[in-house]
Amino acid sequence: MLEHLRVLDLTDERGLLCGRLLADLGADVVQVEPFAGSSARSAPPVADGLAVSSLFWETFAAGKRGIAVDLDDEADVAVVRRLAARADVVVTSWPRDLVEAVGLDPVSLRAERPELVYVAVSAFGWEGPKARYADSDLVVWAAGGPLEPHRDGDRAPLRISAPQAYLHAAADAATGAMLAVLARSATGAGQVVDVSAQASLGVATLGRVLAHAVGDDHPEWHQAPVKRTDQSGSGAATPNSLKKWYCRDGMIELHLSMGPAAGTFTNNLFGWLRDEGAVEEPVASWDWRTVPDRIVAGELEESELDVARAAVRAFLLTKTKAEVLDAAIERRLLCMSIFDMSDLAASPHLEARGFWAEVDVAGVTTRIPGRIAHVTGADGPRVRRRAPRLGEHQEEVLRDWLGHAPAAAAVDLEGAAR
Protein backbone atom coordinates (compact mmCIF):
# COMPACT_ATOMS: atom_id res chain seq x y z
CA MET A 1 0.00 0.00 0.00
CA LEU A 2 2.83 2.39 0.86
CA GLU A 3 5.52 0.84 -1.35
CA HIS A 4 6.19 4.23 -2.89
CA LEU A 5 7.19 5.82 0.42
CA ARG A 6 10.62 6.19 2.00
CA VAL A 7 10.62 6.68 5.76
CA LEU A 8 13.68 7.71 7.75
CA ASP A 9 13.15 6.47 11.31
CA LEU A 10 14.96 8.40 14.04
CA THR A 11 13.12 6.85 16.96
CA ASP A 12 13.91 5.01 20.15
CA GLU A 13 11.53 2.91 22.26
CA ARG A 14 9.16 5.87 22.49
CA GLY A 15 8.36 5.95 18.78
CA LEU A 16 9.48 2.62 17.37
CA LEU A 17 5.95 1.37 16.65
CA CYS A 18 5.25 4.20 14.18
CA GLY A 19 7.83 2.94 11.71
CA ARG A 20 6.77 -0.66 12.26
CA LEU A 21 3.19 0.17 11.22
CA LEU A 22 4.36 2.04 8.12
CA ALA A 23 6.72 -0.82 7.23
CA ASP A 24 3.86 -3.31 7.60
CA LEU A 25 1.98 -1.23 5.03
CA GLY A 26 4.89 -1.55 2.59
CA ALA A 27 6.97 1.58 3.15
CA ASP A 28 10.77 1.34 2.98
CA VAL A 29 11.56 2.24 6.58
CA VAL A 30 15.21 2.79 7.50
CA GLN A 31 15.97 2.72 11.22
CA VAL A 32 18.88 4.97 12.19
CA GLU A 33 20.78 4.03 15.35
CA PRO A 34 23.87 5.35 17.12
CA PHE A 35 26.91 3.06 17.02
CA ALA A 36 26.11 1.89 20.56
CA GLY A 37 22.70 0.74 19.36
CA SER A 38 19.23 2.07 20.05
CA SER A 39 18.15 2.17 23.69
CA ALA A 40 15.14 0.16 22.50
CA ARG A 41 17.44 -2.84 22.11
CA SER A 42 17.55 -3.14 25.90
CA ALA A 43 13.85 -2.50 26.52
CA PRO A 44 12.15 -5.37 28.36
CA PRO A 45 11.07 -8.08 27.95
CA VAL A 46 14.12 -10.20 27.14
CA ALA A 47 13.38 -13.91 26.83
CA ASP A 48 15.64 -16.47 28.47
CA GLY A 49 18.29 -17.59 26.03
CA LEU A 50 17.62 -14.71 23.62
CA ALA A 51 19.74 -12.00 25.20
CA VAL A 52 21.00 -10.67 21.84
CA SER A 53 18.29 -8.04 21.96
CA SER A 54 14.93 -7.47 23.55
CA LEU A 55 11.66 -8.87 22.29
CA PHE A 56 10.38 -5.29 22.37
CA TRP A 57 12.97 -4.43 19.73
CA GLU A 58 12.37 -7.60 17.73
CA THR A 59 8.64 -6.84 17.61
CA PHE A 60 8.52 -3.11 16.98
CA ALA A 61 11.58 -2.81 14.74
CA ALA A 62 10.43 -5.67 12.52
CA GLY A 63 9.99 -4.82 8.86
CA LYS A 64 12.71 -2.17 8.82
CA ARG A 65 16.22 -1.91 7.41
CA GLY A 66 18.88 -0.54 9.71
CA ILE A 67 21.97 1.63 9.63
CA ALA A 68 24.20 2.93 12.43
CA VAL A 69 25.97 6.28 12.55
CA ASP A 70 28.16 8.31 14.86
CA LEU A 71 26.06 11.30 15.90
CA ASP A 72 29.22 13.03 17.16
CA ASP A 73 30.79 12.87 13.70
CA GLU A 74 29.72 15.65 11.34
CA ALA A 75 30.37 13.50 8.25
CA ASP A 76 28.05 10.79 9.53
CA VAL A 77 25.37 13.31 10.43
CA ALA A 78 25.69 14.85 6.97
CA VAL A 79 24.88 11.45 5.47
CA VAL A 80 21.75 11.22 7.63
CA ARG A 81 20.72 14.67 6.38
CA ARG A 82 21.23 13.49 2.80
CA LEU A 83 19.01 10.50 3.53
CA ALA A 84 16.41 12.84 4.98
CA ALA A 85 16.52 14.83 1.73
CA ARG A 86 15.47 11.67 -0.11
CA ALA A 87 12.80 10.65 2.40
CA ASP A 88 9.07 11.21 2.10
CA VAL A 89 8.64 10.97 5.86
CA VAL A 90 11.01 11.52 8.77
CA VAL A 91 9.80 10.33 12.16
CA THR A 92 11.63 10.96 15.41
CA SER A 93 11.23 10.47 19.13
CA TRP A 94 14.82 11.48 19.90
CA PRO A 95 15.16 14.38 22.37
CA ARG A 96 14.50 17.75 20.78
CA ASP A 97 17.83 19.15 21.95
CA LEU A 98 19.63 16.32 20.13
CA VAL A 99 17.87 16.64 16.76
CA GLU A 100 18.30 20.43 16.83
CA ALA A 101 22.00 20.13 17.69
CA VAL A 102 22.67 17.91 14.67
CA GLY A 103 20.36 19.75 12.25
CA LEU A 104 17.75 16.99 11.99
CA ASP A 105 14.90 19.07 13.38
CA PRO A 106 11.78 19.92 11.32
CA VAL A 107 12.78 23.52 10.64
CA SER A 108 16.20 22.58 9.25
CA LEU A 109 15.05 19.63 7.15
CA ARG A 110 11.90 21.21 5.74
CA ALA A 111 13.78 24.37 4.80
CA GLU A 112 15.61 22.23 2.23
CA ARG A 113 12.65 20.00 1.39
CA PRO A 114 9.25 21.68 1.92
CA GLU A 115 7.40 18.58 0.75
CA LEU A 116 8.83 16.52 3.62
CA VAL A 117 6.40 15.13 6.19
CA TYR A 118 8.12 15.40 9.57
CA VAL A 119 6.61 13.42 12.45
CA ALA A 120 7.70 14.22 16.01
CA VAL A 121 6.67 12.03 18.94
CA SER A 122 7.24 13.49 22.40
CA ALA A 123 5.72 13.52 25.87
CA PHE A 124 4.03 16.91 25.73
CA GLY A 125 4.40 18.10 22.14
CA TRP A 126 7.06 19.99 20.22
CA GLU A 127 5.93 23.40 21.47
CA GLY A 128 4.43 24.69 24.71
CA PRO A 129 5.56 25.30 28.29
CA LYS A 130 6.16 21.58 28.97
CA ALA A 131 7.74 20.75 25.60
CA ARG A 132 11.22 20.16 27.01
CA TYR A 133 10.22 18.47 30.25
CA ALA A 134 11.87 15.18 31.14
CA ASP A 135 9.46 12.27 31.05
CA SER A 136 8.88 8.59 31.66
CA ASP A 137 5.99 6.26 30.89
CA LEU A 138 4.63 6.81 34.41
CA VAL A 139 4.92 10.59 34.11
CA VAL A 140 3.00 10.61 30.83
CA TRP A 141 0.24 8.36 32.20
CA ALA A 142 -0.11 10.59 35.25
CA ALA A 143 -0.19 13.76 33.14
CA GLY A 144 -2.59 12.21 30.63
CA GLY A 145 -5.30 11.51 33.19
CA PRO A 146 -5.94 7.74 33.08
CA LEU A 147 -4.13 7.01 36.35
CA GLU A 148 -6.57 8.99 38.46
CA PRO A 149 -9.51 6.55 38.31
CA HIS A 150 -7.27 3.58 39.16
CA ARG A 151 -7.43 3.86 42.92
CA ASP A 152 -8.30 1.54 45.73
CA GLY A 153 -10.36 3.79 47.97
CA ASP A 154 -8.24 6.74 49.04
CA ARG A 155 -4.92 5.04 48.27
CA ALA A 156 -2.52 6.26 45.59
CA PRO A 157 -3.39 5.46 41.94
CA LEU A 158 -2.05 2.24 40.48
CA ARG A 159 0.49 2.51 37.69
CA ILE A 160 -0.09 0.85 34.32
CA SER A 161 1.54 -2.59 34.40
CA ALA A 162 3.65 -2.49 31.22
CA PRO A 163 4.97 0.68 29.54
CA GLN A 164 2.53 1.58 26.79
CA ALA A 165 1.91 5.34 26.80
CA TYR A 166 4.20 5.78 23.81
CA LEU A 167 2.58 2.89 21.94
CA HIS A 168 -0.58 4.99 21.85
CA ALA A 169 1.44 8.01 20.69
CA ALA A 170 3.40 6.07 18.06
CA ALA A 171 0.22 4.59 16.60
CA ASP A 172 -1.27 8.09 16.40
CA ALA A 173 1.96 9.21 14.74
CA ALA A 174 1.62 6.60 12.01
CA THR A 175 -1.95 7.72 11.36
CA GLY A 176 -0.88 11.36 11.29
CA ALA A 177 1.94 10.57 8.88
CA MET A 178 -0.45 8.90 6.42
CA LEU A 179 -2.91 11.77 6.64
CA ALA A 180 -0.10 14.26 5.93
CA VAL A 181 1.09 12.20 2.95
CA LEU A 182 -2.47 12.09 1.65
CA ALA A 183 -2.77 15.88 2.03
CA ARG A 184 0.54 16.33 0.19
CA SER A 185 -0.84 14.43 -2.80
CA ALA A 186 -3.41 17.22 -3.14
CA THR A 187 -1.34 20.26 -2.16
CA GLY A 188 2.25 19.26 -2.89
CA ALA A 189 3.28 20.56 0.53
CA GLY A 190 4.50 18.57 3.50
CA GLN A 191 3.81 19.41 7.12
CA VAL A 192 4.89 18.74 10.68
CA VAL A 193 2.90 16.07 12.54
CA ASP A 194 3.33 16.96 16.20
CA VAL A 195 2.25 14.07 18.46
CA SER A 196 1.94 14.55 22.22
CA ALA A 197 1.79 11.29 24.18
CA GLN A 198 -0.16 13.14 26.86
CA ALA A 199 -2.80 14.08 24.29
CA SER A 200 -2.83 10.56 22.86
CA LEU A 201 -3.76 9.18 26.26
CA GLY A 202 -6.54 11.72 26.53
CA VAL A 203 -7.94 10.43 23.25
CA ALA A 204 -7.48 6.83 24.38
CA THR A 205 -9.76 7.58 27.35
CA LEU A 206 -12.12 9.73 25.33
CA GLY A 207 -15.18 8.83 27.40
CA ARG A 208 -13.83 10.71 30.41
CA VAL A 209 -12.63 13.60 28.22
CA LEU A 210 -16.09 13.98 26.73
CA ALA A 211 -17.75 13.73 30.13
CA HIS A 212 -15.66 16.65 31.32
CA ALA A 213 -16.44 18.60 28.14
CA VAL A 214 -20.18 18.36 28.76
CA GLY A 215 -19.88 19.59 32.32
CA ASP A 216 -19.34 16.47 34.41
CA ASP A 217 -17.11 18.14 36.98
CA HIS A 218 -17.73 15.49 39.62
CA PRO A 219 -16.49 12.16 38.27
CA GLU A 220 -17.15 9.11 40.33
CA TRP A 221 -13.60 8.78 41.63
CA HIS A 222 -13.72 12.25 43.26
CA GLN A 223 -16.65 11.26 45.41
CA ALA A 224 -16.26 9.74 48.84
CA PRO A 225 -16.48 5.94 48.61
CA VAL A 226 -19.98 4.75 49.47
CA LYS A 227 -21.45 1.31 49.80
CA ARG A 228 -24.21 1.03 47.25
CA THR A 229 -26.22 -1.58 45.44
CA ASP A 230 -26.42 -1.53 41.66
CA GLN A 231 -29.98 -0.77 40.61
CA SER A 232 -29.10 0.69 37.23
CA GLY A 233 -30.01 -2.41 35.25
CA SER A 234 -26.67 -2.20 33.46
CA GLY A 235 -24.25 -3.29 36.13
CA ALA A 236 -22.35 -0.05 35.68
CA ALA A 237 -22.49 0.92 39.33
CA THR A 238 -21.26 -2.43 40.61
CA PRO A 239 -17.95 -2.01 42.48
CA ASN A 240 -14.94 -3.15 40.44
CA SER A 241 -14.29 -5.98 42.89
CA LEU A 242 -17.68 -7.45 41.92
CA LYS A 243 -17.10 -7.22 38.17
CA LYS A 244 -14.00 -9.41 38.07
CA TRP A 245 -14.29 -12.96 39.36
CA TYR A 246 -11.77 -15.75 39.80
CA CYS A 247 -12.16 -19.06 38.04
CA ARG A 248 -9.92 -22.15 37.98
CA ASP A 249 -7.30 -20.74 35.63
CA GLY A 250 -7.65 -16.96 35.86
CA MET A 251 -10.30 -14.28 35.92
CA ILE A 252 -13.42 -13.31 34.04
CA GLU A 253 -15.41 -10.12 33.71
CA LEU A 254 -19.03 -10.69 34.75
CA HIS A 255 -21.80 -8.36 35.88
CA LEU A 256 -24.71 -9.42 38.07
CA SER A 257 -26.94 -7.01 36.24
CA MET A 258 -30.37 -6.06 37.56
CA GLY A 259 -33.46 -4.43 36.14
CA PRO A 260 -35.47 -4.80 32.93
CA ALA A 261 -32.61 -3.78 30.63
CA ALA A 262 -30.14 -6.55 31.50
CA GLY A 263 -31.56 -8.66 34.31
CA THR A 264 -32.33 -11.46 31.84
CA PHE A 265 -28.60 -12.15 31.47
CA THR A 266 -28.30 -12.71 35.22
CA ASN A 267 -31.38 -14.96 35.12
CA ASN A 268 -29.53 -17.04 32.52
CA LEU A 269 -26.48 -17.21 34.78
CA PHE A 270 -28.47 -18.46 37.75
CA GLY A 271 -30.23 -20.91 35.47
CA TRP A 272 -26.80 -22.43 34.79
CA LEU A 273 -26.03 -22.55 38.53
CA ARG A 274 -29.42 -24.14 39.21
CA ASP A 275 -28.88 -26.80 36.53
CA GLU A 276 -25.61 -27.80 38.20
CA GLY A 277 -26.96 -27.68 41.74
CA ALA A 278 -24.77 -24.72 42.69
CA VAL A 279 -27.44 -22.44 44.17
CA GLU A 280 -30.35 -23.02 46.52
CA GLU A 281 -33.82 -21.58 46.74
CA PRO A 282 -35.10 -18.94 46.96
CA VAL A 283 -32.09 -17.30 45.27
CA ALA A 284 -32.20 -19.80 42.42
CA SER A 285 -35.63 -18.54 41.34
CA TRP A 286 -35.11 -14.79 41.64
CA ASP A 287 -36.10 -12.74 38.63
CA TRP A 288 -33.22 -10.28 38.41
CA ARG A 289 -35.32 -7.99 36.23
CA THR A 290 -37.41 -7.17 39.32
CA VAL A 291 -34.63 -7.21 41.94
CA PRO A 292 -34.25 -3.37 42.05
CA ASP A 293 -37.97 -2.93 42.80
CA ARG A 294 -37.80 -5.59 45.51
CA ILE A 295 -34.82 -3.84 47.11
CA VAL A 296 -36.68 -0.52 47.14
CA ALA A 297 -39.74 -2.24 48.62
CA GLY A 298 -37.63 -3.74 51.38
CA GLU A 299 -38.24 -7.32 50.25
CA LEU A 300 -34.53 -8.04 49.72
CA GLU A 301 -31.65 -7.20 52.04
CA GLU A 302 -27.99 -6.69 51.21
CA SER A 303 -27.20 -9.91 53.09
CA GLU A 304 -29.39 -11.86 50.67
CA LEU A 305 -27.56 -10.35 47.71
CA ASP A 306 -24.32 -11.42 49.38
CA VAL A 307 -25.64 -15.01 49.41
CA ALA A 308 -26.22 -14.80 45.65
CA ARG A 309 -22.75 -13.37 45.04
CA ALA A 310 -21.17 -16.07 47.21
CA ALA A 311 -22.92 -18.78 45.16
CA VAL A 312 -21.58 -17.28 41.93
CA ARG A 313 -18.10 -16.91 43.40
CA ALA A 314 -17.94 -20.54 44.56
CA PHE A 315 -19.38 -21.85 41.29
CA LEU A 316 -16.94 -19.96 39.05
CA LEU A 317 -13.97 -21.33 41.01
CA THR A 318 -14.90 -24.76 39.63
CA LYS A 319 -14.84 -23.60 35.99
CA THR A 320 -12.09 -22.70 33.54
CA LYS A 321 -12.15 -19.52 31.47
CA ALA A 322 -12.88 -21.59 28.38
CA GLU A 323 -15.83 -23.28 30.05
CA VAL A 324 -17.27 -19.94 31.13
CA LEU A 325 -16.83 -18.50 27.65
CA ASP A 326 -18.52 -21.52 26.03
CA ALA A 327 -21.42 -21.15 28.48
CA ALA A 328 -21.65 -17.43 27.76
CA ILE A 329 -22.23 -18.19 24.08
CA GLU A 330 -24.58 -21.11 24.68
CA ARG A 331 -26.61 -19.56 27.50
CA ARG A 332 -26.33 -15.84 26.59
CA LEU A 333 -24.41 -14.66 29.64
CA LEU A 334 -23.05 -11.13 30.09
CA CYS A 335 -19.42 -12.04 30.69
CA MET A 336 -16.02 -12.44 29.06
CA SER A 337 -12.78 -14.22 29.92
CA ILE A 338 -9.85 -11.97 30.86
CA PHE A 339 -7.01 -13.25 28.69
CA ASP A 340 -3.37 -13.21 29.72
CA MET A 341 -0.43 -13.48 27.32
CA SER A 342 -0.47 -17.28 27.33
CA ASP A 343 -4.15 -17.25 26.34
CA LEU A 344 -3.41 -14.94 23.42
CA ALA A 345 -0.44 -17.03 22.31
CA ALA A 346 -2.61 -20.15 22.27
CA SER A 347 -5.70 -18.49 20.77
CA PRO A 348 -7.13 -20.58 17.92
CA HIS A 349 -8.97 -17.48 16.71
CA LEU A 350 -5.77 -15.46 16.26
CA GLU A 351 -4.10 -18.48 14.69
CA ALA A 352 -6.93 -18.86 12.19
CA ARG A 353 -6.71 -15.18 11.26
CA GLY A 354 -2.97 -15.41 10.58
CA PHE A 355 -2.21 -12.85 13.26
CA TRP A 356 1.26 -14.15 14.10
CA ALA A 357 4.46 -13.61 12.13
CA GLU A 358 7.54 -15.77 12.51
CA VAL A 359 10.95 -14.10 12.59
CA ASP A 360 14.46 -15.24 13.36
CA VAL A 361 15.77 -14.05 16.73
CA ALA A 362 19.32 -15.18 17.44
CA GLY A 363 18.76 -18.31 15.38
CA VAL A 364 15.46 -19.16 17.06
CA THR A 365 12.19 -18.96 15.13
CA THR A 366 10.03 -16.64 17.23
CA ARG A 367 6.43 -15.55 16.86
CA ILE A 368 5.61 -11.86 17.11
CA PRO A 369 2.35 -9.93 16.56
CA GLY A 370 1.94 -9.73 12.81
CA ARG A 371 -1.08 -8.89 10.69
CA ILE A 372 -3.05 -5.95 12.07
CA ALA A 373 -5.72 -6.24 9.36
CA HIS A 374 -6.77 -8.29 6.36
CA VAL A 375 -7.42 -6.42 3.13
CA THR A 376 -9.59 -7.98 0.44
CA GLY A 377 -7.90 -8.19 -2.94
CA ALA A 378 -4.55 -6.88 -1.67
CA ASP A 379 -1.48 -8.15 0.10
CA GLY A 380 -2.33 -6.01 3.11
CA PRO A 381 -0.20 -5.15 6.12
CA ARG A 382 2.26 -7.80 7.23
CA VAL A 383 5.75 -8.27 8.63
CA ARG A 384 8.14 -8.39 5.69
CA ARG A 385 11.44 -8.93 7.51
CA ARG A 386 12.86 -9.41 10.98
CA ALA A 387 14.22 -6.48 12.98
CA PRO A 388 17.63 -5.34 11.74
CA ARG A 389 20.89 -6.21 13.40
CA LEU A 390 23.00 -3.18 14.25
CA GLY A 391 24.19 -1.54 11.02
CA GLU A 392 23.04 -4.57 9.01
CA HIS A 393 21.86 -2.73 5.88
CA GLN A 394 24.43 0.07 5.81
CA GLU A 395 25.76 -0.27 2.28
CA GLU A 396 22.45 -1.52 0.89
CA VAL A 397 20.49 1.52 2.14
CA LEU A 398 23.09 4.07 1.09
CA ARG A 399 23.28 2.62 -2.41
CA ASP A 400 19.47 2.41 -2.74
CA TRP A 401 18.74 5.89 -1.41
CA LEU A 402 21.84 7.84 -2.47
CA GLY A 403 22.98 5.87 -5.50
CA HIS A 404 26.31 4.96 -3.91
CA ALA A 405 27.88 4.23 -0.54
CA PRO A 406 29.80 7.29 0.69
CA ALA A 407 33.45 6.96 1.55
CA ALA A 408 34.29 5.15 4.76
CA ALA A 409 35.34 8.44 6.27
CA ALA A 410 31.70 9.51 6.15
CA VAL A 411 30.14 6.35 7.49
CA ASP A 412 32.16 3.70 9.33
CA LEU A 413 30.58 0.57 7.91
CA GLU A 414 32.79 -1.81 9.87
CA GLY A 415 32.25 0.15 13.08
CA ALA A 416 28.50 0.01 12.59
CA ALA A 417 28.61 -3.73 12.05
CA ARG A 418 30.49 -4.14 15.32
N, C-alpha and C positions, 0 to 999 in steps of 0.2 A: 504493500500500500504506500509506503514511504520510501521506496527504493531510490527515488530521485534525490533524497535529502542526505546531506553530510552534516553530522553533528559532532562538534568538538566538546568533549565532556571534561570539565574542570571541577569535578565534584569529589567529595569525600563521603563518609557514611551518611551525611545529612542530605545528600541529593542524589545518591547513586541510583535509586529506583527510577528517576526521570529518564535517564539514558537507557536503562533496561527496557522500559515500556516502548520507547521510540525504536530501539533495536528490534524488539519483537514485531513491530509493525514494518520492518524492512529497512529502516534507515541505516546508513553506514556510520556507526557511532564509534569514535576513537576516544578511549579513556587516556587522559594524560595524568601521569603520576610523577612525583619526585623520585630521585634515585633510591631513596630509602624505602619507597613503596607507600601506597596510600594508607592512611590510618584505618581505612575500612578493612584492610587485610587482617587486622587484629581484633575486629569487632566480634563479640560473641554471637552465636555459639560456635565452638570448635569441637568437632566430634573426636572421640578417642581414636587415635591412630591416623588422623588426618590433620596433623598440625602444620601442614605446609601453608595453609591459609584458612581463614574462617569460612564457615558455611554461609554467613551473611554475605561475604564477598562473592563466594561462588554462585550464590543465588542472584544477587542484584547487579553484579557485573557481567553476568552471562549475556551472550549475544554481541559483545563489544570486541573491538581490537584494541590493543594497548601499546602505548609508548611511554618511555621514562625520560625525564629531562632534569637538568640541574637548574633549579630556579635561581641560584646565585650566579649563574653564568649568563652574561648578556647574549652570547651567541646562541645558546640553547633557547633562551626566552624569545629571541628574534625568530627562531624557527617556529615556535608556538604561535607567534603573531602572524607569521606567514600562513600557517595552517588555518588560523582564524579568518584570514582574508579569503580563504577558499571555502569556508564553511557556510552553510545556510543557517545553522543554529549553533550558538555557543551557550552552554549551560554551566553554571558554577554554583557551588556552595562553599568555596574557599572564603576565608575571611576577607572582608572588603579592603582592609589595609594592605593585604598581600596582593590582590589583583590590581589595585591602584599603583602599588610600588613597582610592579613589573609591566605596567601598561596593558593589562588584559581586562580592564574595566569597561563598562558599556560606552562611556563617553569616548575613550580612546579608540576602541575598535570600530564603533559606528561612525566615527568621523571619517575613517578611511573607507568604510563599506556601509552606507546608509540602509541598504537592503537587508542587513544582518538582523536576525531575530536573536536578541540577547536575553537569556533567562537567568534570573538571580534568585536563589533560594536562601533565605536567612531566617533568623528567629523572629524579627520584628519588622522586616521590610528594609529596603535599601535607603529610604529617607525617613526622617522623623526623629523625635527626641530620644528614642530607644534604639535607633538603628545600629549603633556600635556597641550595644551592651553585650557582655559575655553571656553565654547561655549554656544550658544542658537540656536534655529531654525533660527532666523534672521541672526545670524552670519554665519551659514553654508550656507544658501541660498546666502548671499552676497559673500562668499568665493568660492562658487561653480559656479558662473557665471550667473545663470538665472535672477538675479535681474536687471542686467544692461540694457537689452532691454526694461524693463517695466518702461518707462519714459513718461512723458507728456511734450514734448518739452525739455527745458533745466532744468526742475525741477528734484528733487531727485527721484530715483527709487521708485516704489511702492512695499511694502512688500507683500509676499504671504498671503492670507487671513487667512487660518487656518494652524496651524503647521503641516507640512507633510514631511519635509526633511528626518526625521528619518524613515518615512514609506517607502520611497524609499530604504534607507540603510537596513532596517530590511528585506524587501522583497529580496534584493540582498543577504543578509546573509542566508536566508532560501535556496536559490538556491545554494549558495556556500557550505552550509552544505551537501546538497544532492549530489553534485558533489564529495565532499571529501569522503563521505560514499561509493559512487560508486567506487572511486579510491581505497579505502581500501579493497574492495572486491577482487580486482586484486592483490594488493601489500601487504596487511596485515598491512600496516602502516597508522597511522592517520596523520593529519597535522593541521596547524593553518590557519584558514580562517580569514583574516584581512580585515575588511570592513570599508572603509572611506566614511562617508556620503558626504563629499565634492566630492569625486570621483563618487559616485552614482548619484549625481545631474548632473555631467558632462555627464554621460552616458544617463541620462534621457533627456538631451537636445543635443543629439548626432549630430543633424544637424549642430548646430553652431560649435561643436567641430571639425567635419569633415571639415567644411568650413575653419576653421583656419588652419587645417592640410594641406590643399591643397593650402595655400597661400593667402587666403582672409583676408588680414590684415586691411581692411577698411570696417567693417560691417556697415550696414545701420544706426545703432543708433549712430555711431561716426561722421556721416556727419551732416553738418548744415541742420536744417529743411528747406525743400523747398516745395513750392506748385507745385504739378505736377498732371497731368492727367494720369490715367492708360491706357496705350496703349499696354500692354503686351499680351492681349487676355486671361490671366488667372485670372486677378483680384488681382494678388499678390502685385501690387504696390499701390493698393487703400489704403488710410489712414485708420488706425484702426477704427476711428470714423465713417467711411462709410462702414464698414463690419458688424457692429452690429447695429441692428435696433430695436426700441421698437414696441411692439404690445400690445394688450389689457391687457394681463396678464403676460407680461415679455419681453424677448428679443429673437431675432433670429440672426443667422449668415447668411448673404446673400451678395453675390458679384454681382455687376452690371458689369459683365464681358464683355469685348469687343474683337473684332477680330475673325478670322476664327476658332480658336481653341475652344472657349467657348461662343461666342456671341449668339449662338442659344438658350442657356439657358435664357439669358436676353430677347430675343425675346419672349420666352414662358411666361416669367413673365409679360411683357407688353401686351401680348395677354390676360392674366387673367385680368389685369387692364382695358383693352379696353372692354372686355365682361361685366364688371361690371360698366362701365361708369366712371372710376376713372382717366382717362387720356385723354387729348384732342390732336387733330392733331396740328402740324405734328408729335409730339413726339410719338404718338400712333403707327405710321407706320414706325418708324426708323428700319433699319436693323442693329442691333448692331454688326454684323460681319464686317460691312464696316465703323463703326463709327471712328476707328483710322485713316483710310485713309481720311475721311472727315475732321477730325480735322487738319491733316497735310495740307490739301488743303485749309484750311481756311473757309470751308463751315459751320462748327459748332464752336460756341463760348462756353467758360466756362459757361457763364450765361444760355445758353440753356441746358447744362448738369445739371445745378442746378435746372432747371424747372423739368427735368426728375426725379432727386433725390427727389425733394419736393413731386412729385406725388406719388412716392413709399412710402415715409415717411408717408404721410397722409393716404394712403390706408392701410398700415400695422397696423396703430393705430386702425383700425376698426375690425381687425381679432385677434383671439386667436392663441396661439402657435399650438394648435392641428389643427386648420383650415389651418394654413400655411403648416404644415407638411403633411396633407392630400393632399393639392394642389401640394406640391412638388412631391409627388409620382404620382399623377394623371397627372400633366402637365409637369413633368420632369424639375423641377426648381433646381437651384444650391443653396440650402439653408438647414438649419437645426435649429430646436428649441434649445435654450440654457436652459437646464433643471436645476431647483433648487432642493433642497432636497425634497420638497413636491411633485414635479413631479416624482422623482425617487421612493418615497414611494408609490405613486399611480400607478406606471407603470404596465399596464397589461402584458407587455412583460416580465418584471422581475418576475412577479407573475407566469406567465405560465412556466417559466424556473425553478421555485422552488428556486429562488435566496435567499429568506429570510429564516432565522431560528428563531424560537421562543424560548426564554429562560425566566426563572423566575428572575425578578429583584425586590427584596424587596416585594415579593408576587404579583407582577404585571407581567402578560405575556407581554413580550416586543419583538419586532422584531429587529433583528440585521442582517447585511450582512452575508450571509451564504455560499452557494455553489459557489466556484470560477470556477468550471468546472464540466461538466458531462463526465463520462467515460463509454464507452460502455462495457457491460459485467462485470462491477465491481461496487462496492459500491461507490467508488469515494470520493473525498474530501467533508467533511461536518462537521458541528458543532455537537460534540458528547455529550457535557455537557455545562452547564452554567459556567461562571467564578467562581473561588473558593472564598469562604468567607475566611477571614484571619485564617490561620492555620487549615482549615477545614479537610484536609486529612492527618494530622500529623501521627497518628498511622498507618493508612492504607498504606501510602507510605513507612514508615520505615519497616513495616513487609514485604511488597512486594519486596522491593529492598534489604533490609539487612537481611531478614529472621526473624527479631524480632524487637520490639521497644526498643531502648536503655533505660537505667534507666532515671528516671525523672531528675536526676542531670545533665544529658547530654542535654536533650531537655525538656524544660518546656512546656508540652502539655497544661496544663490549662492556662498558661500565653499566649501561642500562640492563644488559643481560645478567650481569652479576647481581 
